[in-house]
């Protein structure tokens, strides 16, 4: 059901989520678990999730933070290193422990120092994944300090992604958190085998947000937000219903004390506002009927999974709704992403208890 003021859609999924670990994880997890059916869990905790042996207890820590009958399903991923063994990837996928492999170029983002230094070292892993049909999730930026930070996605596509797809034509690839018009056009030009996650914050703001009223560390994420023309390209891609684009919030919580300092951490905590932001953008563009495809259908189909069987209802309020400013974590807090003060959509049916 879709009207100008109410939507009933299949329960959405989050195909790119950082939960962190420990007290921080327990504080932010409910905001994802109450809404999403499943989430692809990023493995760049400390130490990273590189093996089946490391993934199982992390999965259990997530599940133990929820009630035993809770239906939220974490989908675990393998952190790819230069030393990752093909047999470990095969074991993880065939036993259902790993849903995908995540590749970080070493030094590209938070806790990526164990990432790939030479893609040639993991070609045998890619051969195994190609055989299994196992998705490869790419942090699509080069870490080369000589490359301008706003060009790192385009250079990654030309230098890494395009040769990779030529060498492994059957490898299923997700270009994570695409941020540029160049990236959007690359995904759209591909015949098959590649999809892309898109975040609420890259849809909602451009790089000007980093400098409003002085430097704003709470708008700093990796990859950084880009030009307005890039934001508009992302919007046009997702509102079209194109099945190659699906929601991956890249919700990445950091403590305020780690954000508001020199060399502050890059990441935006969007889990509490992701659906409201998406609904606002689709409404503004007259395409509310395509919201369900972006948040609930396209990702599941790319991963070869069934869509969630249940639904949620969103209703538009007559006035902007009050948004939670931050989430407490012991004596600190995590700032919630709110790009504007005119969010009017709320979930009125379908929320579950997060704990």
C-alpha positions in Angstrom: 0.0 0.0 0.0 1.3 3.4 -1.0 -0.4 6.7 -0.4 0.9 10.3 -0.1 0.9 9.9 3.7 1.3 6.2 4.5 3.4 3.3 3.2 3.3 -0.4 4.0 6.4 -2.1 2.8 8.2 -5.3 3.3 10.5 -5.2 6.3 13.8 -3.6 5.1 17.4 -5.0 5.3 20.7 -3.2 5.9 23.3 -4.5 3.5 26.2 -2.6 5.2 26.3 -2.1 9.0 28.9 -1.5 11.6 27.9 -2.7 15.1 31.4 -2.4 16.7 31.7 -4.5 19.9 31.3 -4.5 23.6 29.3 -1.7 25.3 29.2 0.4 22.1 27.7 -2.5 20.2 25.1 -3.2 22.9 24.1 0.5 22.9 23.6 0.9 19.1 22.4 -2.6 18.2 18.7 -2.0 19.2 18.3 0.7 16.6 19.0 -1.7 13.8 17.5 -4.8 15.3 14.1 -3.1 15.9 13.6 -2.3 12.2 15.7 -4.4 9.9 15.2 -8.1 9.2 18.9 -8.7 8.4 22.1 -6.8 8.2 25.5 -7.5 6.6 27.9 -7.0 9.6 31.2 -5.4 8.8 34.2 -7.3 10.1 36.6 -4.4 10.9 36.4 -4.7 14.7 39.5 -4.9 16.7 40.9 -7.6 16.2 39.1 -8.1 12.8 37.0 -11.1 11.9 39.3 -13.0 9.6 38.3 -16.6 10.3 35.4 -18.8 11.1 36.8 -19.2 14.6 36.7 -15.4 15.0 33.3 -14.9 13.4 31.3 -17.4 15.6 31.9 -15.7 18.9 31.3 -12.2 17.4 28.0 -13.5 16.0 27.1 -14.9 19.4 27.9 -11.6 21.2 25.5 -9.9 18.9 22.8 -12.5 19.5 23.4 -12.5 23.2 22.6 -8.8 23.3 19.1 -9.5 22.0 16.3 -11.5 23.5 16.5 -15.2 22.6 13.4 -15.1 20.4 14.4 -12.0 18.5 14.3 -12.3 14.7 17.0 -9.9 13.7 19.6 -11.9 11.7 23.3 -10.8 11.6 25.0 -11.9 8.4 28.7 -12.2 9.1 31.5 -11.3 6.7 35.2 -12.3 6.4 37.8 -9.6 6.6 40.1 -10.3 3.6 43.9 -10.0 4.3 46.9 -10.8 2.2 47.1 -14.1 4.1 43.5 -15.3 3.8 43.4 -18.9 2.7 40.9 -20.0 0.1 40.0 -23.0 2.2 38.9 -20.7 5.1 36.6 -18.7 2.8 35.1 -22.0 1.4 34.6 -23.3 4.9 32.9 -20.2 6.1 30.5 -19.9 3.1 29.6 -23.6 2.9 28.9 -23.8 6.7 26.8 -20.6 6.5 29.0 -18.7 8.9 30.1 -16.2 6.2 27.7 -14.5 3.8 30.4 -12.5 2.0 34.0 -11.4 2.0 34.9 -7.8 2.7 38.0 -6.2 1.1 39.5 -3.1 2.5 42.6 -1.6 0.8 45.1 -1.3 3.7 44.7 2.1 5.4 41.6 3.2 3.6 39.2 3.5 6.6 38.7 2.6 10.2 40.6 -0.5 11.3 41.7 -1.3 7.8 45.4 -1.7 8.6 45.1 -5.5 8.1 43.6 -5.0 4.6 45.0 -5.8 1.2 48.3 -4.4 0.2 48.6 -6.3 -3.2 45.4 -7.6 -4.8 47.5 -10.2 -6.7 48.1 -12.0 -3.4 44.4 -13.0 -3.1 43.6 -14.1 -6.6 43.2 -17.7 -5.4 40.6 -16.5 -2.9 38.7 -14.8 -5.8 38.9 -18.0 -7.8 37.3 -19.9 -4.9 34.6 -17.2 -4.4 33.8 -17.2 -8.1 33.3 -21.0 -8.0 31.0 -20.7 -4.9 29.1 -17.6 -6.1 30.2 -15.8 -2.9 29.9 -12.0 -3.0 32.9 -9.8 -2.7 32.2 -6.5 -0.9 34.6 -3.7 -1.8 35.5 -0.6 0.1 35.9 1.2 -3.2 38.7 3.7 -2.5 42.4 3.6 -3.1 44.5 4.5 0.0 47.3 6.1 -2.1 48.1 9.4 -0.3 49.0 10.9 -3.7 45.4 10.6 -4.9 43.0 13.4 -4.0 40.5 12.3 -1.3 37.6 13.2 -3.6 39.0 11.1 -6.5 39.8 7.9 -4.6 36.6 6.1 -5.7 37.1 6.9 -9.4 40.8 5.8 -9.2 39.8 2.6 -7.4 37.3 1.8 -10.2 39.9 2.3 -12.9 42.9 0.9 -11.1 41.4 -2.0 -9.1 37.8 -2.8 -9.9 37.8 -2.9 -13.7 40.9 -5.2 -14.0 39.4 -7.4 -11.2 36.2 -7.8 -13.2 38.1 -8.6 -16.3 40.1 -11.3 -14.6 37.1 -12.8 -12.7 34.1 -12.2 -14.9 31.8 -14.4 -12.8 32.7 -12.9 -9.4 29.7 -11.3 -7.7 30.8 -7.9 -6.5 29.2 -5.1 -4.4 30.8 -1.7 -4.8 30.0 -0.5 -1.2 28.8 2.9 -0.3 29.1 4.4 -3.8 29.6 8.2 -3.6 30.2 9.6 -7.0 28.5 10.0 -10.4 31.4 8.2 -11.9 30.7 5.2 -9.6 27.0 5.2 -10.3 27.6 5.3 -14.1 30.1 2.4 -13.8 27.6 0.2 -12.0 24.8 1.1 -14.4 27.0 0.3 -17.4 27.7 -3.3 -16.2 25.8 -6.1 -17.8 25.6 -8.3 -14.7 27.3 -9.4 -11.6 27.8 -6.1 -9.8 25.6 -4.1 -7.4 26.1 -1.2 -5.1 25.0 -0.1 -1.6 24.0 3.5 -1.1 24.0 5.2 2.3 21.4 7.7 3.7 24.1 10.3 4.4 25.5 10.3 0.9 21.9 10.8 -0.4 21.2 13.6 2.1 24.3 15.9 2.2 27.2 17.0 0.1 30.6 18.1 1.1 29.5 21.5 2.1 28.0 19.9 5.2 31.6 19.3 6.4 32.2 23.1 6.7 28.8 24.6 7.9 29.4 26.8 10.9 33.0 25.7 11.0 34.4 22.2 10.6 31.7 19.6 11.6 33.3 16.4 12.6 29.9 14.7 12.8 29.6 15.0 9.0 33.0 13.3 8.5 32.8 9.8 7.1 34.9 7.5 5.0 34.4 7.7 2.1 33.8 11.4 2.5 30.6 13.0 1.1 31.2 14.5 -2.4 29.9 17.2 -4.7 26.2 18.1 -5.2 26.3 16.6 -8.7 27.4 13.3 -7.2 24.6 13.4 -4.6 22.0 14.0 -7.3 23.4 11.1 -9.3 23.0 8.8 -6.3 19.4 10.0 -5.8 18.5 9.4 -9.4 19.9 5.9 -9.3 18.0 4.8 -6.2 14.7 6.5 -6.9 14.6 4.8 -10.3 14.1 1.4 -8.8 17.2 0.0 -10.5 17.8 -3.4 -8.9 21.6 -2.9 -8.8 21.3 -0.2 -6.0 20.2 -1.1 -2.5 20.3 0.3 1.0 23.5 -0.2 3.0 23.4 2.4 5.8 27.1 2.2 6.6 25.9 3.3 10.0 29.3 3.6 11.8 29.1 4.7 15.4 32.0 6.5 17.1 32.1 8.1 20.5 31.8 11.8 20.6 35.1 12.0 22.3 36.7 10.2 19.3 34.9 12.5 16.8 35.6 15.8 18.4 39.3 15.8 18.5 42.4 16.2 16.3 42.5 13.2 13.9 38.9 12.5 14.8 37.3 9.2 13.6 35.4 9.0 10.3 31.9 7.6 10.5 28.2 8.5 10.7 25.7 6.8 13.0 22.5 6.8 10.9 20.7 3.6 12.1 18.0 5.6 14.0 17.1 7.9 11.0 18.0 5.9 7.9 14.5 4.9 6.9 13.1 8.4 7.6 15.7 10.0 5.5 15.1 7.6 2.6 11.4 8.1 2.7 11.9 11.9 2.7 14.1 11.7 -0.4 11.8 9.4 -2.3 8.8 11.6 -1.4 10.5 14.8 -2.6 11.2 13.1 -5.9 7.7 11.7 -6.3 8.8 8.1 -6.3 7.5 6.7 -3.0 6.3 3.6 -4.9 10.0 2.7 -5.4 11.1 3.0 -1.8 10.3 -0.7 -1.1 12.6 -1.8 -3.9 15.5 0.1 -2.6 15.2 -0.8 1.1 13.5 -4.2 1.0 13.9 -6.0 -2.3 16.9 -5.2 -4.4 19.5 -6.3 -1.9 17.9 -9.6 -1.0 17.6 -10.5 -4.7 21.3 -9.6 -5.3 22.3 -11.9 -2.4 20.0 -14.7 -3.6 17.8 -14.5 -0.5 14.1 -14.3 0.0 12.6 -11.0 1.0 11.4 -10.6 4.6 7.9 -12.1 5.0 6.6 -9.3 7.3 6.0 -5.6 6.8 6.4 -2.2 8.4 4.2 0.9 8.1 5.5 4.4 7.7 3.3 7.4 8.2 4.0 11.1 7.4 3.3 13.4 10.3 1.9 16.9 9.9 4.9 18.4 11.6 8.6 17.4 11.8 9.2 14.7 14.3 11.6 15.0 17.2 14.8 13.0 16.5 17.0 11.4 19.2 20.1 13.6 19.4 22.5 11.0 20.7 22.8 7.6 22.4 24.5 7.1 25.7 27.5 4.8 26.0 28.6 4.7 29.6 30.0 8.2 30.3 30.2 9.1 26.6 27.7 9.2 23.8 27.2 8.7 20.0 25.8 11.5 17.9 22.8 10.5 15.7 22.9 11.6 12.1 20.1 14.2 11.4 20.8 16.1 8.2 17.8 18.4 8.4 15.1 19.5 10.9 12.2 18.5 8.6 12.0 14.7 8.9 8.3 13.9 9.0 8.1 10.1 8.4 8.0 7.7 11.3 7.5 3.9 11.6 4.2 3.3 13.2 3.9 -0.5 12.8 6.4 -3.3 12.7 9.1 -2.1 15.1 10.4 -4.9 17.3 11.9 -4.7 20.8 15.6 -4.2 20.2 16.7 -6.1 23.3 
